[in-house]
């Protein structure tokens, strides 16, 4: 499940980002430190998702359990790095302000995963830039179509994806039946590069 978050969990104790009008710098993760920063974002995303689905906490635990997210956090570089995928991070005034990735799914198809922008960085277009850059990077890697799944309560993310050319599609991945009503599957044609 991926998300563009625009609210942070109430218990967050993150430092405020520096005041700046500088745009985000988007770059490809390469180093161990880059993937550690991405892991921190994914961990924060998990906390945010628990807050968003507070009335259905079982859903978050089951979907992340089904996706083996705890194991994924230990293998981000091999799961979302070359040759299977690409991870992009955004940096604003020296601080990581968001991230996302895509990975190979099938011939000509890739899957966007873990797009997340914490609330303290929201409202600056970071999520849109990350989404756009992920789509263009995937196209440069020879993919023609990008797939994603997201939670049904993540209205902001769904709206962003629609505005970026994604449309809802039939499920392309199997999940347990009790999770399916909470999931939205989407796809988009990638630009020709």
Buried (B, 14 or more C-beta within 10 A) or exposed (E): BBBBBBEBBEEBEBEEBEEEEEEBEBEEBEEEEBBEBBBBBBEBBBBBBBBBBEEEEEBBBBBBEEBEBEEBBEEBBEBBBEEEBBBBBBBBEEBBBBBBBBBBBEEEBBBBBBBBBBBBBBEBEBBBBBBBBBBEBBBEBEBBBBBBBBBEBBEBBBEBBEEBBBEEBEEBEEBEEEBEEBBBBBBBEBEEE
